[in-house]
């Protein structure tokens, strides 16, 4: 399910102003591509590359960023407040680690937490 990433490389002899305009245009295409995706599809926020939900957390081959869905990132931000002061590394590190795991649990690739009162 990997999609082609949107990347911008400088062309030989290209002026800085022309390059920055092309980068801005690419950023707009990435934003539009991500907005058009289903909210459960893991993607790279920098280039728009996608992966299967059960592969969430793999790094983007263009940017080295872990891929997660919009749904998982939003839920991870909410869950951080449940974890509270015990989270290691602070807010952004915790939500970045939690989001791919939430995608994989939703896809059935990993077991999630047991229901309250359920036997383990």
C-alpha positions in Angstrom: 0.0 0.0 0.0 3.0 2.3 0.0 2.3 5.4 -2.1 4.9 7.6 -3.9 6.2 10.3 -1.6 6.1 13.9 -2.6 9.7 15.2 -2.5 11.5 18.2 -3.7 15.1 18.2 -4.7 17.1 21.2 -5.9 17.8 21.4 -9.6 21.2 22.4 -10.9 21.3 26.1 -11.6 17.9 26.8 -10.0 17.6 30.0 -8.1 16.8 30.0 -4.4 13.5 31.8 -5.0 12.4 29.3 -7.6 13.3 26.4 -5.3 11.4 27.8 -2.3 8.4 28.4 -4.5 8.5 24.8 -5.7 8.9 23.6 -2.1 5.8 25.6 -1.0 3.9 24.1 -3.9 5.0 20.6 -2.9 3.9 21.3 0.7 0.4 22.3 -0.5 0.2 19.1 -2.5 1.2 17.0 0.5 -1.4 18.7 2.7 -4.1 18.0 0.0 -3.0 14.4 -0.3 -3.1 13.8 3.4 -6.5 15.6 3.7 -7.9 13.3 1.0 -6.8 10.1 2.8 -9.1 8.1 5.1 -8.4 9.2 8.7 -7.3 5.6 9.6 -4.5 5.4 6.9 -1.0 5.8 8.5 1.1 8.4 6.6 4.2 10.5 6.8 3.3 14.1 7.7 6.2 15.5 5.7 5.8 13.8 2.3 2.4 12.0 2.4 3.8 8.5 1.9 1.3 5.9 3.2 1.4 2.3 4.6 -1.0 -0.3 5.8 -2.5 0.2 9.3 -0.9 -3.0 10.6 2.5 -1.6 9.5 2.0 1.7 11.4 5.2 2.9 13.0 7.5 2.0 10.1 9.7 4.9 9.0 9.1 6.8 5.9 11.9 6.0 3.4 12.1 9.7 2.4 12.1 11.4 5.8 12.7 8.7 8.5 9.5 9.8 10.2 7.3 7.1 11.9 4.0 6.8 10.0 0.6 7.0 11.9 -2.9 7.9 11.0 -4.7 11.2 11.9 -7.1 9.2 14.1 -4.3 7.6 16.1 -2.4 10.9 16.5 -5.5 12.6 17.8 -6.3 9.7 20.2 -2.7 9.6 21.4 -2.8 13.3 22.3 -6.0 12.6 24.4 -4.5 9.5 26.0 -1.3 11.4 27.1 -3.4 13.1 29.7 -4.4 9.8 31.1 -0.7 8.7 31.4 0.0 12.0 33.1 3.4 12.8 34.7 4.6 9.2 34.4 5.2 9.5 30.7 8.9 9.4 29.8 10.3 11.9 27.4 7.5 14.4 27.5 4.3 15.0 25.5 5.5 14.8 21.9 7.7 11.7 22.5 4.9 9.9 24.2 2.2 10.7 21.6 4.7 9.8 18.7 5.2 6.4 20.3 1.6 5.8 21.2 0.0 6.7 17.8 1.5 3.8 15.7 0.7 1.3 18.5 -2.9 2.5 18.4 -3.1 2.0 14.6 -1.6 -1.6 15.0 -4.1 -2.5 17.7 -7.0 -1.1 15.6 -5.8 -3.2 12.7 -5.6 -6.3 14.8 -1.9 -6.7 14.4 -1.3 -6.4 18.2 -3.4 -7.0 21.3 -4.7 -3.9 23.0 -5.3 -3.4 26.7 -7.8 -5.8 28.3 -11.2 -4.6 29.3 -11.5 -3.5 32.9 -12.1 -6.5 35.1 -11.3 -9.0 32.3 -9.1 -12.0 33.3 -5.7 -12.1 31.7 
